[in-house]
Structures are given as C-alpha cells and as structure tokens.
C-alpha cells in the first residue's frame, strides 16, 4: 500500500459530504415540468414514461425518486 499523507481525514470527508448536496437528476428539469409532477399524484413509473415521451429518454423511476418523495412529504404536510 502506498504511504499517503492525507490532507483530509475520513471523518472530515464524511462531514463535508453530508453538508453538500449533489445535484439530483430531476434538478435539470424545467420548472414547468417539475410543477406538473408536484401537482400530480402519479407514481414514478408513469411519470418517467411521460418524460420519455416528451424528450427525456434517460428518465427512470429511480431518477425521480427524490422528487416524488419531496412531493409526497409536501402532500402530507398540507
């Protein structure tokens, strides 16, 4: 194993990773599309098929999961 003098400890790395949010795939969607998703009650599989139809072939239910979870949490808080 190489002898590495790390400038950051594992604990520091984990703490920094918790504090920064990586962009989600759904963050690239236009606001009008996100608004329609947030206003719906459809599952990710149906939404991903719609997104594929309108020009987002890489859309999958897994890529939408965080957005769907946000939507569902908002609905529970209303």
N, C-alpha and C positions, 0 to 999 in steps of 0.2 A: 504494500500500500504506500502511496506517496505520503510524504510528510508535509501536511498542509497547515499553514498558519492562517486559519480562517479569520477574516475581518469581522465576521458576524457569527454569533453562536446560534445553535439550533433554536433555542428558546426565543432569541431575538427575531429570528426569521419567522417563526410561527406567530409571534405577536404582531409583526408587521403585516403578515398575510391576512390576519383577522381584521386589521384596520383598513385594508384597501379592498375595494370591491372590484372584481374583474368584470368587464362588460359582459352582459348576457347577450345571447344571440338576438333575443327579442328587442334589445335596445336599438338595433339597426332599423327596425320597422318604423314607417311614418306614423306620426301622431294619429292621423285619421284611422289607420288600421288598428292601432292599439286601442283607440276609443271604442271601435266596434267590438273588439274582443272583450274589453272590460264590460261592455254593456250586454254581452251575451251570457247565456248560461250553458253553452255548449262545451263538450269535452275536447281535450287537446287533439284527439284523433280527427274529429270533424273539422276543427279549426285548421289543422295542418293541411288537410285536403283542400280546403278553401284557399289557403295561402299558396299552395302549389298551383292551383288553378289561376290565381291572379299574378303569378310570376315569381314566386319564391320556391323553386323546386327543392331547396335544401330544408324546407320546413319539416319538422318532425314533432310528435307529441313531447318527446324528451326536451327538445329545444324550447318548447313553450311552457314547460312545467312550472318554472319560476313565475312567469307572468300569470298563469292560471291560478297558482297558489296565492299570488297577490290579490287577484280578483276575488277569489273565494273568501280570503280574510276580510276584504273590504265589505263584502256582502254580509258577513257575519257581524260586523260592527255597526251596521246600519240600524 
